[in-house]
C-alpha cells in the first residue's frame, strides 16, 4: 500500500470554487520580507492547504 505524501486538509474541490480558472487562487502572505513585496499572490491550488504526511504519526 502506498501512502500519499501531500494530504490536503482543505479539499481541492472546495478551493476550486474560489478560483476563476479552476487552477489558481489568491494567496495572502502573512510574512513578507519588505514593504515592496506583494501581499497577495496568485498560487496553484495544488500547492496550498496541504501538509506532508498529515495522516501518518511519527
DSSP file (Angstrom, degrees, kcal/mol; ACC not computed):
  #  RESIDUE AA STRUCTURE BP1 BP2  ACC     N-H-->O    O-->H-N    N-H-->O    O-->H-N    TCO  KAPPA ALPHA  PHI   PSI    X-CA   Y-CA   Z-CA
    1    1 A X              0   0    0      0, 0.0     2,-0.4     0, 0.0     0, 0.0   0.000 360.0 360.0 360.0 126.3    0.0    0.0    0.0
    2    2 A X        -     0   0    0      0, 0.0     2,-0.4     0, 0.0     0, 0.0  -0.809 360.0-145.0 -98.2 138.0    1.4    3.4   -1.0
    3    3 A X        -     0   0    0     -2,-0.4     2,-0.2     1,-0.0    53,-0.0  -0.802  18.5-116.9-101.4 141.5    0.7    6.4    1.1
    4    4 A X        -     0   0    0     -2,-0.4    49,-0.2     1,-0.1     3,-0.1  -0.524  14.7-154.8 -75.4 143.2    0.2    9.8   -0.4
    5    5 A X  S    S+     0   0    0     -2,-0.2    48,-2.5     1,-0.2     2,-0.8   0.898  81.6  57.3 -84.3 -45.2    2.7   12.4    0.7
    6    6 A X  E     -A   52   0A   0     46,-0.2     2,-0.6    47,-0.1    46,-0.2  -0.796  67.0-178.7 -93.7 107.5    0.6   15.6    0.1
    7    7 A X  E     -A   51   0A   0     44,-2.2    44,-2.1    -2,-0.8     2,-0.5  -0.932  19.2-142.1-108.0 117.7   -2.6   15.3    2.1
    8    8 A X  E     -A   50   0A   0     -2,-0.6    42,-0.3    42,-0.2     3,-0.1  -0.662  13.2-168.8 -82.3 122.8   -4.9   18.3    1.7
    9    9 A X  S    S+     0   0    0     40,-1.2     2,-0.5    -2,-0.5    41,-0.2   0.652  89.3  46.2 -85.2 -14.8   -6.7   19.4    4.8
   10   10 A X  S    S-     0   0    0     39,-1.3    -1,-0.2    38,-0.1     5,-0.1  -0.981 104.3-120.0-117.4 114.5   -8.9   21.6    2.7
   11   11 A X    >>  -     0   0    0     -2,-0.5     4,-1.6     1,-0.1     3,-1.0  -0.193  11.3-128.4 -58.4 142.6  -10.1   19.5   -0.3
   12   12 A X  H 3> S+     0   0    0      1,-0.3     4,-1.9     2,-0.2    -1,-0.1   0.807 106.9  64.4 -60.9 -30.7   -9.0   20.9   -3.7
   13   13 A X  H 34 S+     0   0    0      1,-0.2     4,-0.4     2,-0.2    -1,-0.3   0.836 104.0  47.6 -65.4 -29.9  -12.6   20.7   -5.0
   14   14 A X  H X4 S+     0   0    0     -3,-1.0     3,-1.0     1,-0.2     4,-0.3   0.890 109.8  52.1 -72.8 -40.6  -13.6   23.3   -2.3
   15   15 A X  H >< S+     0   0    0     -4,-1.6     3,-1.5     1,-0.2    -2,-0.2   0.808  97.5  66.7 -67.2 -29.0  -10.7   25.6   -3.3
   16   16 A X  G >< S+     0   0    0     -4,-1.9     3,-1.3     1,-0.3    -1,-0.2   0.775  90.0  65.6 -63.4 -24.9  -11.7   25.5   -7.0
   17   17 A X  G <  S+     0   0    0     -3,-1.0    -1,-0.3    -4,-0.4    -2,-0.2   0.720 100.4  50.7 -68.8 -20.0  -14.9   27.4   -6.1
   18   18 A X  G <  S+     0   0    0     -3,-1.5     8,-0.4    -4,-0.3     2,-0.3   0.309  98.7  88.6 -96.4   7.3  -12.7   30.4   -5.1
   19   19 A X    <   -     0   0    0     -3,-1.3     6,-0.1     1,-0.1    -3,-0.0  -0.791  62.7-153.0-109.2 147.5  -10.8   30.3   -8.4
   20   20 A X  S    S+     0   0    0      4,-0.5    -1,-0.1    -2,-0.3     5,-0.1   0.866 101.6  26.9 -81.1 -40.1  -11.6   32.0  -11.7
   21   21 A X  S    S-     0   0    0      3,-0.4    -1,-0.1     0, 0.0     4,-0.1   0.500 106.1-116.0-102.6  -4.9   -9.8   29.4  -13.8
   22   22 A X  S    S+     0   0    0      2,-0.3     3,-0.1    -6,-0.2    -6,-0.1   0.424 102.8  66.7  86.5  -1.5  -10.1   26.3  -11.6
   23   23 A X  S    S+     0   0    0      1,-0.2    22,-2.7    -7,-0.1    23,-0.4   0.646  93.9  44.1-122.2 -26.2   -6.3   26.1  -11.1
   24   24 A X  E     -B   44   0B   0     20,-0.3    -4,-0.5    21,-0.1    -3,-0.4  -0.945  54.3-171.1-130.2 146.6   -5.1   29.1   -9.1
   25   25 A X  E     -B   43   0B   0     18,-2.6    18,-2.9    -2,-0.4     2,-0.4  -0.908  34.8-100.4-128.5 158.4   -6.3   31.0   -6.1
   26   26 A X  E     -B   42   0B   0     -8,-0.4     2,-0.4    -2,-0.3    16,-0.2  -0.670  38.4-160.2 -80.1 131.6   -5.2   34.3   -4.5
   27   27 A X  E     -B   41   0B   0     14,-3.3    14,-2.6    -2,-0.4     2,-0.6  -0.951   9.0-143.6-118.6 128.9   -3.0   33.7   -1.5
   28   28 A X  E     -B   40   0B   0     -2,-0.4     2,-0.6    12,-0.2    12,-0.2  -0.825  14.1-144.6 -94.2 122.1   -2.3   36.3    1.2
   29   29 A X        -     0   0    0     10,-3.4     3,-0.1    -2,-0.6    -2,-0.0  -0.770  11.9-169.8 -88.2 118.3    1.2   36.2    2.5
   30   30 A X  S    S+     0   0    0     -2,-0.6     2,-0.6     1,-0.2    -1,-0.2   0.891  77.7  44.2 -73.8 -40.6    1.4   37.0    6.3
   31   31 A X        +     0   0    0      8,-0.1     2,-0.3     2,-0.0    -1,-0.2  -0.926  69.6 173.2-111.1 118.2    5.1   37.4    6.4
   32   32 A X        -     0   0    0     -2,-0.6     7,-0.1    -3,-0.1     3,-0.1  -0.932  36.0-128.2-121.7 148.3    6.8   39.4    3.7
   33   33 A X  S    S-     0   0    0     -2,-0.3     2,-0.3     1,-0.1    -1,-0.1   0.846  84.7 -11.1 -66.1 -35.0   10.5   40.4    3.6
   34   34 A X  S >  S-     0   0    0     -3,-0.0     3,-1.1     1,-0.0    -1,-0.1  -0.929  77.1 -90.1-154.8 177.9    9.8   44.1    3.0
   35   35 A X  T 3  S+     0   0    0     -2,-0.3     4,-0.1     1,-0.2    -2,-0.0   0.696 118.3  60.1 -71.2 -18.7    7.1   46.6    2.1
   36   36 A X  T 3  S+     0   0    0      2,-0.1     2,-0.3     3,-0.0    -1,-0.2   0.610  81.6  99.7 -84.4 -11.9    7.7   46.3   -1.7
   37   37 A X  S <  S-     0   0    0     -3,-1.1     2,-0.2     1,-0.1    -5,-0.0  -0.576  85.9-108.8 -74.2 133.5    6.9   42.5   -1.7
   38   38 A X        -     0   0    0     -2,-0.3    -9,-0.1     1,-0.1    -1,-0.1  -0.426  20.3-156.4 -68.0 133.4    3.3   41.8   -2.8
   39   39 A X  S    S+     0   0    0     -2,-0.2   -10,-3.4    -4,-0.1     2,-0.4   0.855  81.0  54.5 -76.0 -35.6    1.0   40.7    0.0
   40   40 A X  E     +B   28   0B   0    -12,-0.2     2,-0.4   -14,-0.0   -12,-0.2  -0.853  69.1 176.9-102.8 134.2   -1.4   38.9   -2.4
   41   41 A X  E     -B   27   0B   0    -14,-2.6   -14,-3.3    -2,-0.4     2,-0.6  -0.998  31.7-123.4-139.3 139.2    0.0   36.3   -4.8
   42   42 A X  E     +B   26   0B   0     -2,-0.4     2,-0.3   -16,-0.2   -16,-0.2  -0.736  41.8 177.1 -82.7 119.6   -1.7   34.0   -7.4
   43   43 A X  E     -B   25   0B   0    -18,-2.9   -18,-2.6    -2,-0.6     2,-0.1  -0.922  34.1-100.2-128.5 149.1   -0.8   30.4   -6.5
   44   44 A X  E >   -B   24   0B   0     -2,-0.3     3,-1.2   -20,-0.2   -20,-0.3  -0.403  27.5-131.0 -65.2 142.8   -1.6   27.0   -7.8
   45   45 A X  G >  S+     0   0    0    -22,-2.7     3,-1.9     1,-0.3    -1,-0.1   0.844 104.1  65.9 -62.3 -34.9   -4.3   25.1   -5.8
   46   46 A X  G 3  S+     0   0    0    -23,-0.4    -1,-0.3     1,-0.3   -22,-0.1   0.738 101.0  50.2 -63.4 -21.5   -2.1   22.0   -5.7
   47   47 A X  G <  S+     0   0    0     -3,-1.2     2,-0.3     2,-0.0    -1,-0.3   0.331 101.6  77.7 -98.0   7.6    0.5   23.9   -3.6
   48   48 A X  S <  S+     0   0    0     -3,-1.9   -38,-0.1     1,-0.2     3,-0.1  -0.869  87.7  13.7-121.6 152.0   -2.0   25.2   -1.0
   49   49 A X  S    S+     0   0    0     -2,-0.3   -39,-1.3     1,-0.2   -40,-1.2   0.861  93.2 113.1  59.3  44.6   -3.8   23.8    2.1
   50   50 A X  E     -A    8   0A   0    -42,-0.3     2,-0.4    -3,-0.2   -42,-0.2  -0.955  47.5-156.5-138.0 160.5   -1.8   20.6    2.4
   51   51 A X  E >   -A    7   0A   0    -44,-2.1   -44,-2.2    -2,-0.3     3,-0.9  -0.989  29.6-111.1-131.9 143.4    0.6   19.0    4.9
   52   52 A X  E 3  S-A    6   0A   0     -2,-0.4   -46,-0.2     1,-0.3   -47,-0.1  -0.595  99.7  -3.3 -72.4 132.5    3.1   16.4    4.2
   53   53 A X  T >  S+     0   0    0    -48,-2.5     3,-1.0    -2,-0.3    -1,-0.3   0.892  78.6 165.0  54.0  48.9    2.2   13.1    5.9
   54   54 A X  T <  S+     0   0    0     -3,-0.9    -2,-0.1   -49,-0.3    -1,-0.1   0.863  74.1  41.7 -62.7 -38.7   -0.9   14.5    7.6
   55   55 A X  T 3  S+     0   0    0      2,-0.0     2,-0.5     0, 0.0    -1,-0.2   0.268  99.4  85.5 -97.4  11.6   -2.3   11.1    8.4
   56   56 A X    <   -     0   0    0     -3,-1.0     2,-0.4   -53,-0.0   -53,-0.0  -0.956  63.5-152.4-115.9 125.9    0.9    9.4    9.5
   57   57 A X              0   0    0     -2,-0.5    -3,-0.0     1,-0.1    -2,-0.0  -0.796 360.0 360.0 -96.0 138.9    2.2    9.8   13.0
   58   58 A X              0   0    0     -2,-0.4    -1,-0.1     0, 0.0    -2,-0.0   0.396 360.0 360.0-112.7 360.0    5.9    9.5   13.6
